[in-house]
């Protein structure tokens, strides 16, 4: 399903160049993510493209999601200090102005950045605080986000820390299959290129 939707995103950008996207960066974001899922471009190349977008555009809520994807690719490359720097810069930009919907994604991603940067204590404290955002951020999808949160919270509190984002992604997938409903897969495809980003597409 991921490859099917990723292919559609690629064709949208390649074949519909006459379209005027409200936010061109989001179209580019979708294109880059689709190449990631289809494994047609390398992670270092994609990270470099995200860096260009981030450095040359003004901040807004859509840009927040793009920068979180950039941080995600840095995590995949195990550039942990740089990842945390990106996340801290985002924190300074936010100034506590985000609504719960965007705050969930920032907070979740920030906890992962802390975790893989080696600060397990702060990472676990950060992820625990996300629980209170779920009902406010996703009133119509609470059950799915609650299950997503429960798995991630469990993984980050395990005795043996994961050594990379990929290893935690594999563990997430294994746990997910044991109790999440079939609706979860549909839910992920619907939001593939909007808000869940590469971090939560485990």
Secondary structure, 3 states (H helix, E strand, C coil): CHHHHHHHHHHHHHHCCCCCCCCHHHHHHHHHHHHHHHCCCCHHHHHHHHHHHHHCCCCCHHHHHHHHHHHHHHHHCCCHHHHHHHHHHHHHHHCCCCCHHHHHHHHHHHHHHHHHCCCHHHHHHHHHHHHHHHHHHCCCCHHHHHHHHHHHHHHHCCCCCCCCHHHHHHHHHHHHHHHCCCHHHHHHHHCCCCCCHHHHCC
